[in-house]
Amino acid sequence: MALRALDARRRRDHQLALFTAWHAAAFERLERLPDLALLLDRLDGRADEDQDPDDQLAAARSIVAAFGGRER
């Protein structure tokens, strides 16, 4: 059982490293970083109330635009 736990921990650590590297590269391309306080509030569950579908679509479009993509 201990070997399975160590393997699971190693996999989680690897996933976290990939997640961090991906976001570091993504943020590096931005002209201006997002407000850290707002991001942290979302993690704490203190963000605005649930978004409606139009708000979610607007947010998705903003993310695509921020990364230099274009809508299809």
N, C-alpha and C positions, 0 to 999 in steps of 0.2 A: 504494500500500500504506500509506503514512503516513496518508492520510486515513481509511482503514478503522480503523487502530489508534487514531487520535484519537477517532473516533466510538465505538468500543468502550469506550475509557476514559471518555468522557463518559457513556455509558449505565451503566457500572459505578458511576461517581460518583453518578449520579442514583438508582440503585437503593439504594446505601448511604445516601444522604440520606433516602429514603423509609423504609427499614428503621429507621434511627435515629429518625426522627420518630415512626413508629408505636410503637416501643418506649418512647420518652420519654412519649408520651401514655398508653400502657398503664400504665407504672410510676407515673405521676402519680395514677392512680385507686386505687392500692393504699394501704392504711393503713400497711403496713410493707413496706419493700423487702426483697427476698431477700438472703441473705448473699452478698456479692460474692466472697468467697474460694471459696465452693462453685461459683459460676458460672464463675469463672476456672479452677478445677481441671478443670471439664468441657471447657473449651476446650483445655487442655493435654493432654487425654487421660488425666488422673489421676483421673477419676471412678470411682465404684463399678463393679463388674463389670456385665456386660450385665443388663438387667432382664428378668424374665419378663413374659408378657402381663398378668398381674394387677397387677404393679407399674406397668406402662405405663398401664393403665386407671386405676389410682388416681391417678397423676400427672396424667393428662388431666382427671380429675374435679376435682382440686385447682386446676388452671389455670382451668377453667370457673368454679368457685366464686370464685376470686380476682378474676375479672373481672365478677362479679355475674351470671353466667349461671345457667341451671338445666339439669339433665339432661332429656332427652326420653325 
